[in-house]
Amino acid sequence: MRESTIENYLVERVKAMGGEVRKVKWIGRHGAPDRLAMLPGKTLWVELKAPGEKAKPHQVREHERMRRMGQRVEIVDSCERVDEVLA
């Protein structure tokens, strides 16, 4: 399965739940998450990966910085993981 397949599934699921997804471009900040998923009462940052792929060290550092600021950051590498983080 490709990362784009998981990304499309994420967008479909969020829209079905009444939410929206934005692709995020970070100027001058490497390692930040790919997507912002906005749902009624819940917002989360999503780092998309191909199945079994892990976050790179610079991504892990940036995700931790964001978490320390109270942000919810999730790494998603499967459609099942999409369902877990949206539950």
C-alpha positions, 0 to 999 in steps of 0.5 A: 500500500502506498502513502497516498492511499493512506492519505486519501483514506484519511481525507475520506474518513475525516470528511465523513465525520464532518471535518476537514483536512489541510495539507501543510507547507512549513517554511523554514521548519523541517520535520513537521507533520504533513496534514492538519485534521480538523474535526468537531471538538478535536484537532490533530496533526498527522505525519503520513508514512508508507506501511512500516516506515518510521519517522526520521530523527528530525521529524521525531524531534519536531513532533516532540516540540509540538507535543510539548506545546500541547499539540496532538501529533500522530504518525499514521502508516495504515488505514487501520491506524487512521481509524485508531487516531480518529476514534 
